[in-house]
Amino acid sequence: MVDYRPATGSCPRCQAALGLAAVKEDGRWYCSPACAQGRPRAEPRVPAVPEPRLYPRPMRFLRKRGPKELKSTRPGS
């Protein structure tokens, strides 16, 4: 017996990512049996990635780089 699970997608009720606990009911995939039955989730969902990491850092916040000759090793060191 092969037990199929979705590889991608999100729950239509709570918008959480589908994982191994996903349940198919009435042709739709839900993230958990509780969502499929319409009950609230027991544990609060924390974001997988912090929000500041979702946006690129401007170049002005990166450290300044010196010329290549300043980074080379000194003779006699």
N, C-alpha and C positions, 0 to 999 in steps of 0.2 A: 504494500500500500504506500502510495506517495502522498505526502501531505504538503500541498502547495501553499506558499506564502507570497505576498506581494514584495517585489524588490524595491519599489519606489512608491511614493504617494503620501497622502495625508488623510487623516480621519475627517469625514464630512461634518462631524458634530463639534469636535474640539480643536481641529486643525493640527493635532500632534502627528509626528511622523509615524508611519506604520512600521512595526517591528515583528519579532517572533511571536508576540502575544496577540497579533492581529486576528480578528474574527470576521468571517464573511456572513452577513445576514441580509436577506432580501436583495442579493446581487450587489451589495455595497460592502467595502472593507472598512472596519472600525478598528481603532488602536487597541481596544481591550473589550472584554465581555461587558464591563460596566457601561461603556459608551454605547455598545450595541443595544443594551436594554434601556438606555436613557437615564441611567443613574449618574450622579456626579462622581468624578474621580476621587479616590481616597488621598493620593499624595499630590501636592502641587508640582507642576512642571517647571523646572528651572531651565533657562536657555542653555543650549549645548556650547555656544560661543558667546563670550561677553560682547555687548553691543559696541563698545569702542573698537573692537577688532574687525567689525564688519565694514568699516570705512577706511579707505587708504590714508596714510599719514602724508601730509604735504612735505615736499623736499626740504623746506626750511627747518623742519624738526630733526632731520638726520644730522649726525655729526659731520664736521668738516674733515675732508681728507687732505693730507699734505702731498707735496710732489713725491714722485717715486724715489728720487735720489735721497730724500730725507728718511725714507723708510728702510733703505739698505743698511746692511751691517757695516760697522766701522772696521777699517783694517787694523789689525792688532788686538781685536777684542776676543 
